[in-house]
Amino acid sequence: MTSTLPASPAVGRPDEPLAARRPSRRYAFLRGRVDDAPWVRPALLALLVLTGVLYLWGLGASGWGNAFYSAAVQAGSESWKAFFYGSSDAANSITVDKTPASLWVMALSVRLFGLSSWSILVPQALMGVATVGLLFATVRRWYGPAAGLIAGAVSALTPIAVLMFRFNNPDALLVLLMVAGAYATVRAVENGSTRWLALAGVFVGFGFLTKMLQALLVVPAYALAYLIAGPPRLGKRIGQLLLAGLAVVGSAGWYLAIVELVPASMRPYIGGSQHNSLLELTLGYNGLGRLNGNETGSVGGGGGGGGWGETGLLRMFDASQGGQISWLLPAALVVLVAGLVLTLRAGRTDRSRAGLLLWGAWLVGTALVFSLMQGIFHAYYTVALAPAVGAVTGMGAVLLWRARRNPFAAVALAAAIGVTAWWSWHLLGRSPDFVPWLRWAVLIAGGVAALGVPATLRLPARVAAVFAGVALGAVLAGPAAYAVQTASEPHTGSIPSAGPATTGGGFGPGGGRGGPGGRGGFPGAGFPDGGFPGGAPGGFPGGGAAPGNLPGGLPGDPSGGGTAPGGPTGTTQPGTTQPGTAQPGGTPTGGGRGGLLDAASVSDRLKALLDADAGRYTWVAAAVGSQSASGYQLATGDPVMAVGGFNGSDPSPTLAQFQRYVADGKIHYFIGGGGGFGGRGGTSTGGSSYSSQIAAWVAATYPAQTVDGVTLYDLTAQ
C-alpha cells in the first residue's frame, strides 16, 4: 500500500520501495515480507549469522575483559544490593563510576550460568547482533532492504564496533538502546504516535542508566526528525516532544532519586564523585567535565585535550581514532549532503529527508562533541557513531544509485566511492605490515567502481549490479580486514583499541595509539613529556617525582621504586593480554600488583594466602585503585576493597574510616603498590589524598612481606 505522504522527487517512483512505500505486515519465515525480493530474507539471515560468528568466535580468550566491570558483575551476582548500586565488591564499599544498567545484564547472566568470561561477554556479543538487526529494520522501513543490509553490514564491520561488542564496557548496551530509540522515532514519524515518541524517550532514559549523559547526544537528532517531519500540527508536535522529554526524566530519574535519597550510611560510596553524590558524578566527572576538561579526580585531560589527544574537527580521522571508526565517515558525509540536496524541495513530511535528518544529526552532532570535548576521551567512545555511519551510508548509497540519472547524484555517488577507496588506502598505510597488498587492491577496485557509476545506466542490469558489488566490496574490504584482526586477538584492560598497531602522522592531529608506532599507553599523542599529567601524584610513601615522570613510589610501596601502570614491569599495553593475569581457565605462575589500567595478576601462593580464613573478614584485602583490587577479587571470589575507587582519588574510605575497619577486624590484608593516583589535591584535576594517607599509615604501622613480587601487609598482625 502506498503512502499518502509526499515522496521525494528522486525516490518517488512506485517501483522503488523507498520512503514512499509502507512496509507490508505480512511475513513468511524464509521469504520475509511477501513483497520482498527472494534474496532479502536469506541475505539478512546471512548478515546476522556472520555478525554473530564475528562477535562470538574465540570470545573466551579475552578473559575478564575489563576487570573493573567484571569485578562489579561478580559482586552483583552475589549481592542484590551490589547489583542495584553497581558496587565494585559484594561488601559494598564503593560503586563503579557509571550507572549500572549494563552491569545488571551481565550480572543476571552470571547468576544464571555461573561466573566465567563467556557469561560476562556473550551478552555483549548478542547485543551487537541485535543492534545490527534493529538497524536493518529501522533503515529498511523507509529506504528498502538493500539500504538496511548496507547499513547493517557497515555497522557490523566497523572495527571499534567489533571490539566493543566483544568487550564488557557499557557501550554495547548504550548503542543498542540508542538504535532502539531511533527505531521508535521512525515509528512515531510515520503516524504521529505519542506512544512511540514516549518509548524513544524511555530508551534514552535507560541509556542514561547505562552511561549517563552520553545517551543524551542522540536526543537532538530524534527531536529534529520529529519536529520537522512529524504528521501533526506544530503545536501538537512540540507538546509530544515535551512528553517524550518527561519519559526520559521518568525512566532515568527514579534511579537518581533513590540513590540520592538513601542515606550515605546505608549504601556504598558513589565512585567517581568527590562528595558521595550520583548527581555530582552525572554533572561533573561524567558530564560537563568531559566537555571542558575540569574533571575532579581524573588522572588526565585538561584544556585542549591534554593527555587525551588533540581536539579539533579532524579528531575522528587522526591516528588514534581513524582506524577505529572513520573508514566510511567521508562517504557518509558526502551522501548525506547529496541526499539533503536531492530532497530539498520535498514536502515537510517526506520520509526520505526525515531519515537523513535523523541519522545525519546523530552522526554530525555526536562526531562534533567527540572531536571538541577537552576531557577524558577514549577511541572506543566512537562506537556510538557506527550505527549512524552505517545508516547514512546505506540510505545515501541507495538513494543516489536510484537517482543516478541525475548528474549531480551520479557525481556524488562516484565521489563517495572514490574518496572512501582513497581513505581506506591511507588508513591501511598506517599499518604497512598488515596485509600490504590490500590497500592497493582497494584503491584500484574503488577507482574502477567510481569511474563506472555513470556508465551503469547504459549497461545491462546484471553488469550494473557487478559494478555495485565491486564498489561495496572496495569500501568494506579495509574495515572488514581490521574487524577480523580485532576479533582474532584477545583484549583486556581499560583502554582497548581495535585493529593492528598503527604509525602516526598523515591526516589530522595526534600520533599513533598512545604515540607513534604502537597501541600502548593512553590515547592520542601521550601525556606531555612522556609521563603522567602534572607529574606523579604527591604524598606517596617513598618519595615524590619530578613533573612528567613516574611516581617515585606508588601507594603502599615503602621502597620508593616507581611502577608504571600495567604491572611491575610497566610493559602491559591496553588491548593486549597481560601475561600471568588471573583469567578464567588458567592460573598464573607469577604475581603482579596491577595498575591504573590493568588488573593485578594473582599467583597460586598469593591466592591461597588471601583465601585463608576469608569468611572471617568483610574484605579479604584492600588495594589502592579499582583495577588492582579487581584482579584479586576475581581470583579469590571474595570482596576486595578498592581504596579511592578507579583512580585512587575518591575520598573513600577516609583514613579514619579505614583505621576503624582495621580495628574492627574487617580487613585482612593491605596490598601495596596499587595503581591508583590519589593525592593530587592541589592540581587542576584535584581529588582526594586519602589513599596515599592510608598507604603511608599502613606502611608505617604494619610489617611488610613480599609474596611473588607483591607487597602484602597483614592488618591483623599485633
N, C-alpha and C positions, 0 to 999 in steps of 0.2 A: 504494500500500500504506500503510495507516495505521500510525502509531507505537504501540508498546506502552507508551510513556511516558505518564504522566498529562498531560492537557491542562488549560489554564486554563478556568474556568467561562465566561469571557467570549468565548473564541475556540475552543471545543472542538467545535463542531458539524461534522459530517462534510462539509457542503457548503462549508466555509470552509477553503481550503488554507493555513492559517497554521502555527503551530508544531506542530500535532497531525498534520501530514502530512509524510511523507518526499518529497523531490523525486524525480520519475521520472528514470531514467538514459537514457531513450530520447529521441533528438533527431531533428529534421529541420531543415535549414538555415534555411528561411524561416519555418517554423512554430515552431521551438524544441522544447521538450518536448511530447510528444503530449498531455499533459493540460493544457497551457496553452491559454488562450483565443486566438483567431486574432489578436488585436491585440497580444499580448505581444512577439513577436519583432520585428515592424515598429517598435513603439514603442521597443524597446531599440536597434535599429539607428539609428533617427532620433536618439535621445539621444546615442549615441556619435558619429555623423557631425556633429551640430550642435556637440557639445563640441569635436571636432577642428577644425571651422571657426573657432570662437570662440578657440581656443588657438593656431591657426596663422596666422590671417589677418593679413597685414602684419607678420609677426614680425621681418623683417629691419630694420624701422625703428628698433628698439632698439639696433642696432649691437652693441657688445660687451656690452651689459647692464651687469653688474657687472664692470668691467675687472679688478678684483682677482682674481677667479676665472678670467676669460678668459685673463689672462696666465699663470696656472698651467696652464691647459689647453694653451695654446700650448707651454709648456715641456715638459709631459708628452708632447706629440705628437712632440717631437724627442729626448727623452732618457728611456729607461726608468727610470733612477734618479730623475729628477724625477717621472716618472709614479708610481712606487711611494711616494715620500715626500710628494708633493703640493707640490713646490718651486715657488717663485714665478718662478724663472728656470731655464733649462736648464743653467746652470753650478752650480746647487745651492748658492746662498749661504744661503737661508732658506726655510722652508716657509710655507704659509698657516696660519692659526691654527685649523684644523679638521682632523680626519681626512679622508682624500682619496677616499672611495668615490664621491662624486658627480663628482669630477674624473675618475675613471677612466672613467666612462661617456662623458663629453664628449670626453675625450682620444682614446678609441678611435674615436669618431665623426669627429674631426678627422683621425686617421690614415687613415681610410677615404675621406673626402670632401674633405679639404683644409681649411685654416683659413678660416672665414667665420662671420658671425653666425648663419647658418642651421645650420651643422654643430654649433654650440655650443648653440643654443636649441631646435632641433627635438626632440632627445631629451627635453628638459624637458616640451614640449607632449605628446609621446607618453606620457610617464609620467602626465600628467594624464588623458588618455583612458583609460589602463589603470587608474588609480585609480578613476575613475567606473564602469568596467565591473566591476572586482573588488568595489567597494562594492555594486553591484546584486546580484552573485552571492551575496555574503555575507548581505545582508538578506533576499533572496527565499527563501533556504533555509528559514527559519522563519516568515516573515511574508508570503510570497507576492510575485508580480511587481509588484503595484501599490505595495507598500511599497518594494520595491527601486528602482522607477522614481522615486518621490518622493525617496528618499534620494540617488540619483544626480543628479537634477536640482538639488536643493538644494545639494549639494556643488559641482557643476559651475558653478553661477551665483553662488556666494559670491564677492564681489568680490576678496578677498585671494587666493583660490584661482586666479582668472583671472590675476591679476598674477604669482603665484609659479610657475605652470605655463607662463608666458611669459618667465621670467627664469632666470638661471643660478646662483642661490644653492643651497645644498644641500637646501633644504626640499622640493623636488619629489620627490627620491628618498626622503627621510625619510618623507614622508606615504604614498607608495606602499608602502614596507616596513611601516609601521605598520598599514595596511589589510590587507596580506598576513598579518601576524601575527594580526589579528582573524579573518580567514577560517580560518586554521589552528586557532585556538582553537575556533571554531564546529564544525569537523570533529571536533576532539578531544572536545568535549562530547557530540556525537551518539553516539559509540560507545566512549568511554573510551580512545581511542587514545594511547598513549605517543608513537608516531611523530609524529602530528600536533602534539602538545603540544611535543615537542622541536623540530619545524620552526618553530613560533611563536617559540621561543627563538632559533633561528638567524636569523630575520628581525629580531628585536630586536638581535642581535649585529651584523648588517650595518647596522642603523640606527645603532648606536653608531659604526661606521666611517664613517658619513655625517655625523652631527652630535653625536657624543659623548653626554653624559648626557641630552640631551633625549629620546632614544629610550627611555629607561627610564620615562618618565612614564606610558606605557600598560601597563607590566608589572603594576601592582596591578589594573587592570581585567581583564586576561587571567586573572590568578591568582584573583581573586574569582569570576569567572564559572565557572571550572572547579572551584574548591573547593566551591562551593555546588551546582552542577548536574551535575558530572561523574558518570557512572553508577557507577564503582567505589566500594568502601567507603572511609571517610575515610582510613584509614592508607595505602591504596594511592594515593589522590588526592594526599596530601601527598608521598609518595615520587616520584610522577610530576612534581609541580611542582618538586621538588628537581633531578630530572634535566633538566627544562626550563631551570632556572637554570644548570646546568652547560653546557647547549647555548649559552646566552647568553655565558658566560665563554669557552668554547672558540672560538666563531665571531668574537669580538671580541678575545680575549686574545692570539691568535697574533700579531696585528699589533703590539699594545702590547709584547709580549715582544721581537719582532725589533728594533723601533726603540730600545727601551731597552738592549738588549744590544749593538747595533752601536756601536763606539767613536765618540765625537763627531767625531773627525778624519776619519772615513770617511763621514759623512752630513751633510746640511745642518742648520743650526740649526733647532730647533723653534720656529717663530714663535708668539708669544703667551705664551711662557714666559719666566721670568727666569733659569732655570738650565739651559736646553737639555734639558728633560725633557718627554716626552709625558705621563707620569703627572702631573706638576705641572700641565700645561695642562688635563688632564682634570678634576682635582680642584679646581683653583684658578680660573684666568681663565674657563674654560668650564664650571665645575662649581659648587662651593659659593659661589664669588664672585658668580655670577649671582643666588644666593638672598639673600646677606647684604650685597652691595654692596662687599665687600672684594676688588676685582679689581686686583691689582698690574699697573701698566702701562696701565690704562684711562684714557681722557680724560674720563670722566664717571661717573655712577652715584652710589653712596653711599647711606647710610641714608635710608629714606623715599622712595626712587625717584630723588632728586637730579635730574639733568638728564634722566632718562628718564621723567618723568611721575610723578604721584602714585599711590601704591599704595592698594589698598582693594578691597572686594568689588564695587564698581561700575566697576572699571577697564575691563572689556570693553565697557562701554556709553558711555564718555566720548567726547569729540570726536576723540580720536586713534584709538581702536580701533572705535568704534561702527559707522561706515560700512564698515569692513573686514570684520567678522565677525558683528555682533550682530543682523542682520535677523530671523533666526528663532530666536535664542537664547531669548527669552522663551517662544515656543511650545514649543520643545524641553523646557524645564524644566517647563512646565505638563503636557504629555502624558507626560513621564517620571514625575512624581509620580502622575498619574492612573493610568497603566498599572501601576505598582507596587501601587497600592491595589487595582486590579481583579484582580491576580494574587496577592494576599497569601495567599489560602487554597489556592493551587495546591500540588501536590506538589513535593518538593525538586528533582526533575529537570525541572520544567516549562520548556520551551524559550522560551516567550513571556517569562517573567520572566528567564530567563538572558540573553536578548538585551538586555533593558532594563538588566540589571546590567552587562553587558559594555560597551555603548556609553555608558550613563549614567555609569559610573565613569570612563571615558575622558573624557567631556565635563566632568564636575564636577571631577575631580581636576586635569586639565590647566588648566582655567579658573582654579581657585584658585591654582595655582602661578604662573601668569602674572599674576594680579591682585595677589599679595602679594610677589613677588620684588622685591628692592630694588636689584639690579644692573642691568647693561645690558639693556634691553628695547626691542625694536622692534615696531611694529604688525604687521609681516609674520610674526612668530612665530606669530600666531594662525591661520595656515593649518592648523596641526596640529589645530585644533578643527573644521574644515569637515566632514570625514567623520563625526565624532561627531554634530554638529548635524544633518546630513542623515539619518543612520541613525536617531537617536532621533525626529526629526520624522516620517520615513516610517513607522516601526514604530508609533509612538504614534497617528498620524493614522488608520491603517488599523484598529488595534485599537479605538479609540474609535468610529470610524464604524460598525464592525460590531456594536459593543455599545451603540449609541445608544438602544436601548430602555430601557437602564438610565439613569435620570435623571441620576445622577452622571456617567456617561460623556458624555451629551449636553451637560450644562452645561460640563464640562471642555473638550470639543471646541469648543464655541461660544466659550468664554473664550480658548482658544488662537488661534482665528481673529481674534477681536476685538482682543486685545492686540497681535497681530502687525500688524494693519492700523493700529492707533494708533501703534505704534512705528515702522513704516515712514513714516507721515505725519510723525512727529517727525524721523526721520533725514533725510528728503528736505527738511525745513525748514531743515536746516543748510546746504544748498546751494540757496538760494532762487532763483537764476538758472538752475538746471539743471532743465529740463522742469517748469516750475512747476505745470502742471495735473495732473501725475501724482499728486502727494501727495493731492489731493482725490478723484481717481478711486479710488485705493487705499483711502482711508478709507471712502468710500461703498460700494464693492463689498464690502469686508471686513465692514462693518457689516450689510449685507443678508445676506451669506452666514452670518454668525454668528447672526443672528436666525432664519434659515431652517432651521438644522440640526434643531431639534426637529420642524419641520413635515414634514421629508422622509420620515418613516415613514408619513405618511398620503398621500403623493403617489406618482404612478406612478414606476417605476424610472427612466425617462428624464428626468423632471423632477428627481428627486433627483440624478441624475448631473450635470445642469446646475448645480445648487447646488454640488455638489462641485467642478466645474470652475471656477466663479466664485470659490470660496474659494481654490483652488490658484492661480489667476491673480492674485488680490489679494495673496496673501502672497509671490509670487515676482516681482511686477512691479518693486518697488523694487530688490532686488538685481540683477535682470536688467538694468535700466537702467544701474546702476553698472557691471555686468560689461561691457556693450557699450562704455560710455565708456572703461573701463580698457583694453579691447582696442584701441580706436581711437587710443590715444596711445602714443608711444614712452616707454620707461622706462630710465634709466641711473643709475649711481651706487650708493652703498652702502645708502641707506635709501629704497627706493621705497615708494610708497603708492598704493592703488587709489582709483578714483572721482574725481569733481570736487573742487575745493577746497572746504573747509568753513569755517564760522564756529564759534566756540567757544560754550560755555555750554549750558544746557539740562538735562543729566542727568549726574550724576557729575562727578568732578574733571577738571581739565585743560582747556587751551584747544584751539584747532584744531591741525592737524598742524604742529607747530613754532610754535604760537602762533595766536591768533585771526585768522581771516581768510585762511589760506593753508596750503600744503603745505610751506613751506620749513623749513629748519633741522632741528634734532633733534626727536624726538617729544615728546609731552606739552606742557607749557607753556613749554618752552625752559629754558635754563640761568639760574640766578639772575643778576639784573642785566643780562640780555641778552647775557652773554658766555660764556666757557668756564669750567667749574668750577674754582674756585680761582685764576682769573686766567690769564694767559699762562704757559706753561712757562718756566722760568728758563734762563739760560745761552745765550740766542740772541745771535748777533752783532748788534750794532746797538742793544742796549739791551733792557730789560725792559718790563713793562707793569703798570699797576695792576690789582688784582684785578677781574675782571668785564669786562675789556677785551680786545681782540685783541692779539696779540703785537706788541711794538714792532719786531720784526724776526724773520722766520722763519729757520730754519736755512739758512745759506748766502747770506743776503741782507745784504751789508755796508751797505746803505743805511739800514737801520733802518726801512724802510717796512713797516708791517703789511699782511698779506694774509689775508683771510678764506678759510676752506676753500671750495674750489669754483672757484678760479681767480683771476686778478689782480683782477677787479672785485668778487669776493665775492658775485656775484648768482646763481650757479648753485644750483638747488634740487634736492633729491632728487626723483626721479620725473619729471624733465624731461630733455630732450636738451640737452646743453651745446653751444652754438654753437661751431663750429670744432674740436670734438673729433675726433681721428683715428678715424673709424669705417669699417667696410667699405664699399666702394663710392664713396668720395669722399675728397678730400684738403683739409684746411682751408687757408684763406688766411693765417691768423694763428696765433700761438703762445700758449700759456698753460701755466704751470708746474704746474697741477693743485693738489690739496689733499687734505685728510684723507678726504673723501667722494667725490671725483670724480677721474677720470683726467686726466692732462695732455693738452692738445691740442698737436699737433706740426705745424709748418708744413713746406712742401716744403724750404725752405732749411735748417731745423734737421735734418730727416730726412737730407738729403744730407750734412750735416756729420757726423752720427753714423754714417752708413753707410760713410764713407770709411775704408778700411783696417780694416774691422770684424774681418776674420779674424785680425788680429794680436793681438787682445785677448780675454781671458776674458770681460770685461764691457765693452761699448762705453761704458757710463756708469754712474754711481751717483747715486741720488737719495734724499732722506730721505722715508720713507713709501711703503708698497706701492702705494697708488693712484696717486701721482705717477709712480713707476717704471713701473707697468703701461702707462700711455699711451705712453711712449717705447718700451717693449719690443714692444707690439703694432704700433706704427707701423713699426719697423725690422725686426722678426723676430729681433733679436739679444738676448742676455741683458743685462738692466739690473739692477744690484744694488739691492735695496730696503733701504737703511740703516735699521736699527731696526724693521723689519717694518711692520705695518699702522699702528700708532700712532706709529712712530718712537721707541718707548720700550723696545724689546727690546735687550739688550746684544749685538747682532750687526750688524756686527763691532765689536770694541773699537777704540779709537784706534790702538793698537799694531798690530793686525791690518790695519787699513785702510792704515796707513803702509807696512807690509810689502808689501801688494798693489800699492801705488803704486810702491814701489821696484823691484818685480819686473816692472813694466810690464804689469800685468794689467788695469788700469782706464784707459780713455782720458780720459773727461770726468767732472767732477762737476757736477751740475745744481743750482743754488741755488734757494732759495725753495720747498722741498718742503712737503708738507702734514703732516709728522709732528709729534708733540708730545712729543719726548724732553726730558729734563732736568727731570722732575717729581719726582725722587727727594727726599724730604722732605715731600711732601704725602701725603694718605691713600691716593692711588692709586699712589704710588711710581713705579717704572720707572727705566730707565737714562738717563743723560745723555750716553751716548757719541755719539749722533747730533749733539747740539749741539757736543760737543767736536770731532768730525770736521769739521763745517761751519765752526767757528771756525778750525781749523788750516788748512783749505783756503783760506779767505778771506785768512788772514794769509800764506800761502806762495805762492800762485799768482795771476797776474793774471786779472782778470775780463773777460769780453766779453759783450755783450748781443746776442742773436740773436732777432729778432722778439719782443722783450719777455721773453725767458728769459735769466737769468744763467747763464753757462757758464764753467767753469774747465778748461783743458787740463792734465791731470795729467802729461802727457809733456813739457811745456814746461820747458826748462832755464833 
